Structures are given as structure tokens and as C-alpha cells.
């Protein structure tokens, strides 16, 4: 049983170039007539947009429906991070970015954790656009200030938008170049974005309104660049600012007491902690031991072993620590091993399929994960965007031309969507029949078996190196390597430090590495950053360096979809195609949040589907904290 999409993935206030904010539609809008008729088109003025259906909140909302408007302010929440950091610039490929580095960033538009597809004016009062969405005009609020107290104006918006176009990462610029015809500052609090005909209709408004706004004066004074590392966060408008940093050890963010939006309806009941502290550790086991001792107070558990066996310690058993599973309504992350398709050995899909077949998820889930995970089977697992069964008529219409041109095998039109190999859970070693089938694929690809190894005709051994950085992952990788060795592939684990791991992934210096595909409920042009040929040379998302004309040709059908039915059909065809190509070995995902925390926090009765919100709309309970201190649990 697959979970249906309850909402679109929340667009973050801190803009990431891959995740375009999307918005289009009309709800609670005002139609302006007379002088504002443009080329015979009515001009719509509205507080919010949605591509599909009406938005949840009207222009007179008092607060978001999932927050506690009376949540107390104060206290601290502390979390952990792994590895090291040397930069606070999340938009550059230089350096290792600090945790929560974009916590102070905000954009003109905002979204919520409970509205399927809505975007709302946050730093604007209204937006205006014609029927053809040739342009959008944002009427900005006049009370927005940066953290240094200086006012934000349309000039800062223009500067920030152009900054991403000029200095943003190459994969982003390659996609969006040519989308904007003009950015015009009309007055201090009015800015107009005019789009080219090539700009995707469904993403125009969000593209313009989703860029984080930085201080133009600060950039000019400091000489900071978006394409370089930075030892401090960029000057922004958000609720939190950097209080202190100890590189590779600790970061503390503090709530800005003069935050401009403290009483904004979108911020009531949010930003409740005075301080957010991040403690850095070399690995997750060291972090867990520190959590048990009270060195930090909130932990999102990503180790099934620790979740199943590690939560047996005095502070938990005595009731001082809460351990719970909370609902997660987002698209499941398609965590997978991926191949580097630039390397010759991995360009034959039969070789990739053979290597994929001998990863025994069923045994891993039972023996290593305590049955806590579901298998990744799609790039949209757990939703109705995942392709299932044979193609629908609509999918066939998309796929047939690609089959006719020889870009896809005809079997994609008649066969069910590919699913991962199912192995026996009783033992790690795949069955003889699975090993035989995998070996046959290798032989069909030209590899010759002899002396326990597969070799090319010139004697070169088929070798596979898996890149990793976390020693806690060894218990998962080593059984997989054993299976590859038994198959006849010379496999090994290359575990490096965090900095080398980051750089090796960026440079494509690997055979296989883990990657997390984080898709949304409303995919669009951002798919190009993940999968398009033009991003394969230099991408933080297309790490497998995928270059496939069929994939490139289907993406526009996803981008052009203007109804939910069309979007679903095109994504099904796209998902089916990606899975047929087979550049990944699917791992696992978890449909819930597994968290533990010291019993000093409050949260809403119902967690919204799109955000756990522990740093956002949870709050500090001073009385409970005092009780923990009196008991000697915390300082």
C-alpha cells in the first residue's frame, strides 16, 4: 500500500537553486480592470498562488493552522552534525558547508507545511500578473529589514536575483539562463520580473519570488561572492543570526530580538528558541554517546541499529528522554548506490544490473535494520507519482516516439515498471539462481569468468570501489562487497575523511557512491539538475553523470504539465525511464521520523505532513528543563 501525496514538498525560505519554488493560479485574488489591462489581458492581484487547486490560507489569516500561537519564546535546542565545516555559503561548491547555514535566509514568497501546492506573499503584500504570465510584479512590504537593521528594498531583490544568475553554481545557471527578459526596479518597494517565452509557465512566479534576498550593501562592503566559500553567513533578513562559531566543533545561532517579521501571521508560533546550538562529531556513534550524556538535547536517528538496540540507557529508562516515531508525509528519499557512468566499466546496463542484483536488501533489513525500512523502488517512493505496472495510454504517448527513434527499448511499452531484485532474507548470500542470472548478464556484456574472477579478454579484472566516509556504514557495505566478491567481481571499500569524500564526489572520482534523490510532489525544471545531460559535467545532483537523450526529451513533458493528471502521467513515464536505464542500486527509505529528545520541549498536537518542524514550531519548556537540571540530568 503506497501513501498518497498529502502535500507538495515544502518550499524552504532558504532557497536552493535545485528546488525551484513553483506557483501559478488564482485564489482570493482581485482582478484589476481599467488602466491595468495589459494587451487586452486582465491583471490579477493576489496574496497567493497555486498551480493546482485553491490555496489553504486567505489574505486575512491570523496564523498557520499547525502552530501553537501561544508557544513561549526562550531556551535552547541543541543538535548534532557529523564531520567538519569551513564555510557558511551553501551556494558554492567550494568548502564544506556548515549545518543550518541558510537559517537566516528568506525570500519574497513562502510556503507552508500543510498546503499541497500554495505559495504566499511573505515579504510582499500582493503580486500582480497578466493571464499569460509574461511578467509578475511584487509589491514589497516596507517594514522588512536585514539583520543589521538596514531596510530591504527592491534594489536588494534585484541584486540577489542577478547574483544567482551571475555567480550561482554552473548546473543552476545552465538551466535558468534565458528565462528572464528583464528585472525592473519600479520604485523602492516594487519590482517587476519579465519572462522570456522559454521560461516554464508553471514555474515563473516561484522562480522570481523564491530567490533568497541578501543585502546588496553588505556584499559590496565585504567583497563576498556567491561562488566562493565564506566564514560567515550572508547578510539576510531571517529570524536567526550567527552568534558564535568554533570551526569543526560548534555553531550557535541566536534569535534576532529585532526580527522584522516577529508578528507576521506566517511567523506567529514559530522561531521559538532563543538559541540553536550545533555540536560537531567525527561519527554518529560518538554523537550518540554524547546525546546519552546530555551534550546535546535533540536527535534525529538515522541508524536503524541504534534505534532498535541503542536506546537502553539511564536517561531514557528513567523517563528523562522521549523516544518516538512521528509521521512524515513528504516524498520518500530515494537513497541509492549510484554508478559513475563516465567510467567505461559501468556504461553497459547489463553490468549495472548484475551488480544491483546481488545487493540483498531483504537480509539487510532483517539482520541489520531490524525491519525498520521500506525498499526504494522508485524516485518517488511511497506516492502516486511512482510508476507501477505497465504504462498507461498517456505514458505510451510520451514513450512511443522515443521507442520509434531507438532511444528506448520497445519492452518499456509492455513490461511492468522495473523493481529491484528480491533476495532471500535468511542469509546475505543471494541464491544460486540470482548469482547465475547476474553472471549471465556479465558474460553477455563481454566479461569472461575464470579463476573466480570476471575479466576482459585482455585479462583486466572487473573491479568496483565503493566510496564512503562513515565507519558506521561499513556493516552495510561489507556484506554487499562479500556478495560482489562471490559473484566474481573484485570489490573494495574506500573510506576517506569528510573533506575528501565531498571533493571526490564533486570531481567524479569514484566507481560507486551513495546518493539521495530528494524529489517533490510537483517536479519541474529542477529535474534538469538531477538528470539532464547538460548538467552531467558539473553537478552536485547529477553525480552519476547521466547523459541520456530519452531522459532529456521527457523532462519537458513534466515541465509543461498544467493539470495534476498530466503531471502524474508524465512523471510516471519519466520514473519508468530512469528505472529502466538502471544507474542506481536502490537502498531504502523510512516513511516516519524517528526522533529522541530530552523531555524539555513542546510540540503541536498534530505534526503537519511536510515538516517535522523541530527547529521551527516546537518550543522550550522552562519548567521541564528545570526539572531535568534538578535531577542532575542536564546542566
Order of alpha helices (4+ residues) and beta strands (2+ residues): beta-beta-beta-beta-beta-beta-beta-beta-alpha-alpha-beta-beta-alpha-alpha-beta-beta-beta-alpha-beta-alpha-beta-beta-alpha-beta-alpha-alpha-beta-beta-beta-alpha-beta-alpha-beta-alpha-alpha-alpha-beta-beta-beta-beta-beta-alpha
